[in-house]
C-alpha cells in the first residue's frame, strides 16, 4: 500500500473531545465523538447531512470484543434516536461528504457494503440483526458510475477507520493452510513473514503463523477439551468458538479440531486455548522442526532489524551545513 496522510483536527482543543479526520483530495470527512460528547457534536453543521455511521461499544461477556451498529441517513436525526433506544454504544464515528452530495441511495449502498464486510472479517459483534440474516444481499440499485464512486468512498473509509482505533473492516489475514497433526507443509500468502510454529503439549498438535502482528492458529489444529482446574481465562471464548462451529469434536474424543484459521492477539492466548491451561506462549511455540521458541525467533528479528538500521546509518552522507 502506498503511504498516505490523514489529518486529524481537534476543534475544541481537547484530545478526548470531538475529532475530525480527512484525507487529501477525498470528498469525505469523519467525525468522531464519545457518546458523552453528543451535545457538542450537535454544533457541527456536517452532522446534519446524509451519511453513514458506526455506533461502537464493547461486549459484556468478558471477551472485550467490539460491538458495532452500522447506520445510514441524516446522521444527527439517527443519533438522537439511538441515544434513546440503544444502550451498548459509547462512541460514534460518522462519515459524511464535504460536498454534501451523498444521497439516500448512496448511504444505503454504503451501509449494506459495510455490514457485509464486517460479517466477512468477523472482528465485531454486529447489532444490525435484520441485516445479518441469511439471504441478506448488498443493495445495488445505484447506476454503475455511482456505485464506482461509492466503492471509492468505501476504500477511504477503510483507510481512516483503523487510525481512529476501529479495526472492524481490517481483512482477516489469509493463510492457505493444510496443517495436519503430523506437521505437514503449509503454504501461505506472500506477505507473511513468520515461519510455521507448532505446539505439542498435553496431546494437542497445533500450528500457527504470525501475520501483520496477529497470531493465527491454523485450520485442523487440535485443542484439548479437559481443562486444568485453574484454567478460566479463555474458557468462555472457547465455548463461543464451539458455538460458532470453529471448534468441533475431533476423531479423538479428548480434543477439539479447528475448522478454520482463527485470529488471536498473542501467542500466549492461542497456547492457553489449545492446551486448556496457563502457558507462556512465547516459549511454548517452537519454529516447526527446531527447538527455537517464538521468543528466540522474535529476538532474531529484532537483532536483524537493529543491524540493518546500523548499516543504513553508516551509509548516510555527512551533514554539510546550510547553503
Secondary structure, 3 states (H helix, E strand, C coil): CCCCCEEEECCCCCCCCCEEEEECCCCEEEEEEEHHHHHHHCCCHHHHCEEEEEEEEECCCCCCCEEEEEEEEEHHHHHHHHHHHCCCEEEEEEEEECCCCCCHHHHHHHHHHHHHHHHHHCCEEECCHHHCCCCCCCCCCCCHHHHHHHHHHHHHHHHHHHHHCCCCCCCCCCCCCCCCCCCCCCCCCCCCCCCCEEECCCCCCEEEEEECCEEEECCCCEEECCCCCCCCCCHHHHHHHHHCCCEEECCCCCEEEECCCEEECCHHHHHHHHHCCCCCHHHHCEECCCCCEHHHHHHHHHHHHHHHHHHHHHHCCCCCCCC
